[in-house]
Amino acid sequence: MKPTLFLSLLSLLLLDPAFADTRYVWADSPSPGAPFATWDTAAHAIQEAVDASLFGEVVVVTNGVYVLSQQITITNGITVRSVDGPSCCIVDGNYPAVSNPCVYVSHPDAVVSGFTFRNGYLGALIEGYGLVSQCIVTNCGAVRIREVDPWPNVAHGLNGTETRATMVSAVGGVLSQCMVVNGRENGVVADAGVVERCIVKNCARSGIWAGDDAAACVVNCLAMGNAYAGILLGDDGNARNCTVLSNRTYGVRFADESGSVYNTISWFHGEDEDISVIQDDHPTVVSCWTEDDGPPPQFVSPNNFHLTLGTFCIDAGADLPETATDLDGYPRPLDGVNDGIPRWDIGCYEFVHPVADTDGDGLTDTNELTGIGTSPVLADTDGDSAGDGDELVADTDPLDADSALAILGIRREAGGMRLDWKGGCDAWQFLEVRDTLATTGETWTAIYGIPPPTPLTNAVIDFGATNRTLLYRIRAER
């Protein structure tokens, strides 16, 4: 890049206030006015801020109910998000006064996140590409995601309520981490897409319809209480690690013979036993658990469909490396029976054994997931060459690659050898030495120790390090 071009662009950015990074929406702002760059001048309507935004900018919408007189249309690569999530920021589609989707999204870099869409003719329409995630759609006619050639759709879609709703990676859209409830038609319909980590329930037709036009995949989803099928699979559609419960006709239903189901629980459907499970005349049903296979799966409670210790579905699934998380976002597979071997479970939730240590880092999976925040399948979560358990002993942060017990440097100084190192604060630190690693009988000898609290960085000069080769290490103890 030529320096003159860089300077001219920089001057333009500094002089023009319209290049603000963030636009704001607040229905009660005292002095609304473009470019909506402060809360005092925030737009009263979401569409106003969207229209004022440039590629890469963010529209932030504060809490409230926004009743639409027209759909929100997003055709630029911007992010539109709420302040406090879908329970606090509601977009009312105002149907039947407005016969449009609550939001229309059509750009590969567009993101909509953290809203409740209600009372819409459509909950959302994603035209081929764009991301709508972490939203709730309720009492809407549909959420649709449609393919648009020749774009390679890397879209995240939304939850849906009628005829077309998808999110796809590569050949369609991807619907992720959404709640679909009380849809007036189908909950989600994925054309050549992926529906992942969604809960779809109480829809007037099927919960999830996948593979209407081409291959589509339903992964780690819970489909329950829908009037027809929990999951309806069309052309080459497949379901992996789903839990399908209490739908009024079918659990999983195939529209043709090209679909497949893996690692899925299907139970408690309809009144006719012959149609209450996965359609059993289909050629590809692998490692599933239905009413034909044995006793019911043991769930935590009637409203909590996590597996309990001892149920057959734990560690009983087929290996599916492409299914790397569960509905909660926990990694798969875990060691569900504490035998040292991680395997995929059946169903949308991976069982977390109370004392298992899947990655062998000295920390239980339960502690890593619900306490520390480290990965139960990576012994060194932050990639700093120190194991997660070792970092807790050293009082360093296993989630920060810059926080580790490590020697920073070694050099000759003042007639000895100076060593610099870093570590934590609340552990004993010992500088230890030995002559060689070749002999097994020799042990490490501590030549310096620091009790807690210790500085984050330390240095010492070893005056005994003269005219010989020595090996040094830092050890922490608590």
Buried (B, 14 or more C-beta within 10 A) or exposed (E): EEEEEEEEEEEEEEEEEEEBEBBBBBBEBEEBEBBBBBEEBBBBBBBBBBBBBBEEBBBBBBBBEBBBEEBBBBEBBBBBBBBEBBEBBBBBBBBEEBEBBBBBBBBBBBBBBBBBBBBBBBBBBBBBBBBBBBBBBBBBBBBBBBBEEEBBBBBBBBBBBBBBBBBBBEBBBBBBBBBBBBBBBBBBBBBBBBBBBBBBBBBBBBBBBBBBBBBBBBBBBBBBBBBBBBBBBBBBBBBBBBBBBBBBBBBBBBBEEBBBBBBBBBBBBBEEEEBBBBBEEBEEBEBBBBBEBEEBBEBEEEEEBBBBEEBBBBBBBBEBEEBEBBBEEBBBBBBBBBEEEBBBBBBBBBBBBEEBBBBEBBBBBBBBBEEBEBBBBBBBBBEBEBBBBBBBBBBBBBBEBEBBBBBEEBEEEEEBBBBBBBBBEEBBBBBBBBEEEEEEEEEBEEBBEBEBEBEEEBEBBBEEBEEEEBEBEBBBEE
